[in-house]
């Protein structure tokens, strides 16, 4: 096929492969130092066109971002037609294109076309956007170069959060039924729902005042735009707003930086660099810092939506999806107090998103703050019908109407910090809650996460959503014996997806016991999985 030959030749001449390291396209796409990414973006541009052709000419997306990585890094994420992440079945194609030599690029493209049964003459459209990293503009041009090389139509949306591009792709492929496929359409849809839900509300304990750390990321200008649409309904004070400082500088794993001087009563939130993750935090009355992470957000969403489903008289199956990293207290609270079914899946948003689709209403969150709510097509139709059924009493119709409004406030395509923020604030206002009220639902068990360096991470195999090890022999038995020695003890190990380390998670009744359990399990991993370097040390 001549067009594949020309695209490969253009790649050899203008975007030659500059790395010999084996790369992997995974849940988070690909991320690395930005100065090595030109040829990668070109090749992912090629793949996004083939993917659009595979989807019969529907719009696909390509986002230039490295999320919460340092400013020196960059990366790319490809987007499916309904705004979801590219399917797992296509990750192998991305990984192959990342690693083939320039001389093999043409044959690799031909192999994808043949395997997927692609009609190369099918038109293709790819929407692109980027974050605020200094390297993003150049890398976007490389991606567009790949799109154009295969005859694809590229539509650039400039600076966007990752969830905003997911939203736009979904809107375009649903003939605008999901919303208007513009940044303005995004703000209008979300804020109209927020303002409708909160119209005339006069809470006494909840204050519509929020402090948000934006990590000097692309969300900084977007929050300023959001505030214009909100018209003062929510007072948002911003920190790390892009006016000075580095992107994601000194942001800890929980996204919480040191920029906000926490005073009692302040309600705070933090975004990551591309705006798809959010956590809340505050200072308790005794002065102790408290993190309200993805687990806390998930339980807040699930309990609120469950109440509305019951009040609307609907028989919908609502469930919550977690990973093994979810705190044990949250799982116990959800199942025993809320009476909501919980599904556990392997780490990775793609696994949570897929599983959430098994429910009529599926709430999913990783502990790191990435999550959203999915409503099945049938559930959406049922809710809309119930809201407009004049034969029902006013209270029942009103509850169904609130579910309709909540659906409009939720970005169902992917985890979205802005959308999640608006829903959190709505629920707190409806319940007239402070952060303390929210936090009091359950108390997290102390937990700790360690890394153990190993020669070969593939030696450890897991099952049961990564909660139990099946190899090497004796590892799981040793973990079970150690866990039995601690009250509320729980621990698991899983191989990292990106480096030769094993991740060890442990929780117990006290921080001291959680630290000791993690250390003891880490030693077992070191001894049984051929650890290298220093043995793990007991956390302070």
N, C-alpha and C positions, 0 to 999 in steps of 0.2 A: 504494500500500500504506500503510494508515493508520499502522502501527507505525513505518515509516520516516519518515513525515511528523512524527510526534510526537517521535521521536528527534532529528531535525534541528531542530525547534523548541526542544526542551530545550537543545540545543547553542547555539543563537542566544541564548537567554535567560541561561543559566548558565555557558556556556563559549565565549564569543564569540572569534573569531579575533583575536589581538592582534599578529600579525606579518604583514608584507607580503613578507618575504624568501622567496625560493623555497627550499624544503627538499627533501632527498633521503633516502629510506629505503634504507639499504644493508646490507651484511653485518653491521655493528655496530648495526643499528637506526637510531635517531635520538638524537643527543646535542647538548645546548646548555645555555645558562644556564637554571637551574631556574625562574626567575621568569617565563619565557615558555612554560612547558610544559603548563599546565592544559588548554587546549583540544586540544593534541596528544594528551595521554593520554586525554581523553574520546573523541576520534575513533579512536584505536587500540583503545580498548575496544569501540567499535562494530565495527571491522574484525575483531577477534578473535572476536566472536559470528558474524559472517558466515562467517568461516573455519571455525568449528566446525560450522555448518550445512552448509557445503560439504563437510566431512568426515563427513557423515551423522550428526551429533550426537556424534562423538567429542570427547574433551577436548582443548582447546588451552591454551596458556599465555601469560601476559603478565608480563614481568619489568621492574620499575622499577629502573633502574641506569644509570650512565654509566661503568661499568668503571673504567679507570685515569685518567679525567679528574679535574680538580680538584673539590673539595668543592662549589664554587659551581654546578657543572653537574649535570644529571641527564638521564635518557633512558629509552628503552623498547626492549625486544626481544620480538618475538612468537615463539612456539614451536609447532612442528608436532606432530602426534599421536604420533610415535615419539620425541619428545624432541629432534628435529633443529630447526634454524633454519627459519623460514618459507621456503617455496620461492621461488626467484628470480621465478617467474611471478606471484607475489602482491606482490612489491615495488612493481610499478607501481601497484597499487591503494592501497598505503600512501602512496606518494608523491603520488598524486592527492588523497587525502583530506587530506593535510597542507597542501595548497596551495589548495584550492578556497575560494571565499568562503562565508560563512555561508548566503547565499541559494541557493548551488548545492549545498549539502551533501546535501539530499534527493535531487536528481536524480543525484548522483554515487553515492549508495548504491544507487539503483535500477539504475544502469548496471552496477554490480558484480554485483548479483543476477541481472540478465538475462544478462550475458556468461558467468558461471560456472554458470548453470542452477541456482541455489539455490532450494530450497523454503523459503520464509520461515517456514513453520509447523514446520519441524524443530526439536526441542529443541536447545539449545546449552549447553555447560559450558566455563567458562574458569577455570583456576587462576591465581592471582596471587601474587606475592611481591615483596619489595623489599630493597634494601640499606640501610645505616645512615645515609645522608645525611639531614640535617635536613629536606630537602624531600620525602623519599620517602613519608611517610605521607599528606601532602596530595595528592600526585600519584597515589597508589594509590586514594584516594577518587574522584578524577576519572576514573580508568580504570574503577572499579567502577560509577560513574555511567553511563558509556557502555555497559558490559555489561548493566546492568539496564534501560537505556532501550530496548534491543532484545529484552527478555524473556529474556536469557541468565542462567544460574545462575553466580554467581561464588563461587569457593571460595578464601578467603584463607589463605595459609600463613605470613603474617608475614615475619619476617626470614629470608632464605635466601641462600646463594650462588646465582649463576646456574645452575651445573651441578646443584645440588640440585633446583631447580624442573624442569629438563629431565628429570632422573631420575624425579621424581614423575609428570610427565605421561606418560612412557613406561610406567611401572608401571600407571597407571590404564587405559591403552588396551590393555594386554596381559593384562588380568585377573590382575594381580599375578604373572605368570610371570617378569617381569624383576626383581621384588622387591616388598617391601611399600611402598605409596605414602605413606610418612611420613618425616620426618627421622630417626626412630629406625630405620626400615627401611633407610635409606641407610647410616647408620653401621654397623649390624649386618652388612649384606651385605659391605661393604668390609673391615671389620676382622676378620670371621670368616675371610675368605680370607687376609688378611695373617697372622693368628695361625696358621692351619693350615699355610701355606707355611713359616713360620719356627719351628715347634714343634721344640724340641730342638736347634736349630742353635747351634753354639758357634764362631763365626768368631774368628780370632786377630788379624787386622789391621783388619777392619771393626768399628767401634764403633757401637752403636745409640744414638747421641747426635747430635742435630740442632738447629741454630739457625735459626729461621724469622722473617723479617721479614714482617709481615702488612699493612703499609701503612695501618694504622688502618682497615681495611675490614671488611666483613661476615664475612670468614673468621676474624677475631679470636675472637669467641665460639664459632665452629664448631670451631676447633682445640681449644679448651678442652673441648668436648664429646667430640671425637674422642679426646683423651687419656684420658678416662674409660673409653671402650670398649676402648682398647688395654691398659689395666691395667698400665702400666709397661713394656710390651714395647719401646717406643721412647721414649727420653727427649727431649722437645721443649722447648727454651727459646725463648720468643717475644719479639719486639721489635715496637714500634709496634702494640701489642695493643689499641688503642682506649681505654686508660686516660687518655691525654693525647696532644695533637698533632693535626694535621689529616690528613684522609684523603688519601692519595697525595702527601703533602707532600714536595717535593724528591726525588721518585722519578725516576730517569733513565729513558731510553727502554728500557733493558734490565731495568727493574723493580728494579734494585739501588739501595738508598738508602745513606746514610752512617751508619746507626744502629748497625751491628754493628762493634765494634772487632775486626777479624780477627786472630786469633792463629794461628800455625802449627798445622796439624792440625785446625782447626775446619771442619766441613762445614756449609754454610749454604745456605738457599733463600729466595727471595722470591716472594710472591704479588702479584697486582694487586688492585684494589679489590673486584671482585665474585667473585674466586676461580676464574677460568677460565684463568689463565695462571700458569706457574711457571718459574723458572730457578734453577739452582744456582750457587754460586761458592765459592771458597776461595783461600788464599794458597799459592803454590808454595814449595818449600824455599828458593829464593833471595829470597823476599819479594814476588815479582811477583803481582799480583792476576790471577785467572783466572776467566773466566766459562764456565759449562757451560750453554749456551743450548738452545733447542729442537732445533737440529741434533744436539747431543751427546745429548740425551734420546732423540731418534728413533733414532739409531744404537744406543744402549744397548738400547732396547726391541726393535728389529728383530733384533739379533744374538742376544739372549736367546730370543726366540720362535722364531727360525729354528733354534737349537740344539734346542729342545724338539720342534719339528716333526720334525726328523731323527731324534731319539732315539725318538720315538713311532712311527716307521715310516710316517707319513702322507704322502701325496702332495698337499700343499696348496700353492697358489700364494700366496706371501707377497711383498708389495711395499711400497715406501716412497714416499710422495708429498711433494714439496717445492715451494717457489716459487723464483723467480729469486733471491730474497734468501738462499737457502741457500748457505753457504760452499762454494766449489769443492772444498776438501779433503774435506768431508764426502761430497759426491757421489762423488768419486773413491774414497774408502775404502769406501763402500757397494757400489759397482759392481765394483771391482777386487779388493778384499780379502774383503768379506762375500759377494760374488756374489749380491746381492739386486737385483732390478730396481727402477729409480727412474723415477717419472713426475713431470714438472714441469707445474704448472698456474698460471694467473694468480693474483695476490695476492688473498687473501680466503679465510677459513676455509670458506665455503660451497663453494668450488671444490675444496679439498683433501678435504673430507668426502665430496663426491660421487664424486670419483675413487677414493678409498680403497675405495669399494664395488665397484669393478671387480675387486678381488682377493679370494681366499678369506680372507686375513688382510691387512688394509691398515693400515699405520702412517702417520700423517700428523702433521706438526708445522710450524708457522711458526717462524722463528728467534726470534721474540719469546716463545716458550714456550707457545703455544696449540696443543694437539694431543691425540690419543688413538689408540686402536686399534679397528678395526672387524673383527668376525668375521661372515662371511656366514652365513645361516641353514643352508646346506648344510654349511659348515665346522663349525658348532657341533654339528650332529647327528652328523657324522663323528667329531669329537673325543670326544663323550660315549659313542658306541658303542665306540670304541677303548679308552677308559678302563675300560669294564665288560666287555670281552671276555675271559672266563676262559681261552680257548684260547691267548692270547698269553703270552709270558714276562713275568715280574714287572717287569723294567726297562722294557719297552715300555709296559706298562699304567701304570706309575708316571709316566713322562714325559707320557703322555696325560692322566693325572690332574692333573698340575701345570698343564697347559694349561687344564683345566677350572677349576682354582682361580684361575689368572691371569685368566680371563674374568670371574670373579666380582669380582675386584679392580678391574677396568677399567670406568669409566663410558663406555660406547660411544656415548652420546647426544651428547656434546660434550666439548671439552677441559675438564679438571677438575683443578685444582691439587692437591686433597686426594687424589684417586685416583692421579694421576700420582706424587705424593710417595710413597705407599705402595708403588707398583710399583718406583720407583727404589730405595728402601731395600731392598726384597726382593731385587732383582737384585744390588745391591752386597753384601748379606749372603750370598747364594748363592755368589757368586764370590769372597767374602772380599776385596773391593776397597776401597781408599781413593779419595778424589777424584783423587789423583795417578794411580792405576792407570787409572781411567776416562778421565781427560784424555789419557793417553798413547796411546790408540788411534790418534789422528791429531792433527796440529797445524793449527789454523785458519790460513788465509792472512790477512794483514793486509787489512782492508777499511775503507771509509769511505762515508758516505752524505751527499750534499749536496742542498740545495733551491735551485732557480733560479726566480725570479719571472718569469712570462710574461704577456702580454696575454690569451691564450686558450689554455688547456691542451689544448683539443680539437684544436688544429692538429697535435699529435703523435699518430700512430697506431702501434700496435705489433702484433706477431704472435709466434708461437713462445713462448706463455706469457709475453708481455711482454718477452722477451729481445732482440728485434730491432725497430727502428723502420722503419716503411714510409713515413712522411712526418714532416716535410717532406723534399722531395728533397735528397739529399746528406748527410743526417744520419747514417744508418747507415754509409755509406762512410767518413765522417770518423771515426766511432767505431772502425771496424775498423782503420783505419790507425793510430790512436793506440794501440789495444790491442796491435797487433803490435810495438810498440816496448818492451814490458815483459815480463819473464819472469813466467810464470803470470798474465799480464794478462787481466782480464775486466771488462767494463763494460756497463751498459745504462741506458736512461732510460725512465721511464714517467710519465704524468700522474697527479697526485694525484687521489684520488676525492672530495676535499672542498674543495680550494682551488686557486686559479690558480697553481700551482707545478709544476715538473717535478722529480721525484726522480731523482737521479743516484747510481748505485751503482758502485763500482769496487773491485777487489782486485788485488793484485800480490804479488811475492815479499817486499817490505819495506814498512813503514808509509810511509816517505818516497815510495816509488814509487806506492803506492796513493793517497796524497794528491795527488801530481802528476797521476796519470791522471784522478782525479775532477775536479780543477780544469780540466784540458784539455778533458775531455768537457763539463763545465759551460759552458765558454766557447763551445763549438760549439752547445750548446743555446741559449744566450743569443743568439748571432748568427743562428741559423737559425730559431728559434721565437719571434722577436720578444720578447726579454727586456725587462723594465722595471726601473727602479731601478738599483742598483749591480750591476756585473758580479760574478760569483762570485769569491771570494778563495780562494787556495790554503790548505787547512787546515794548522794548525800541526803 
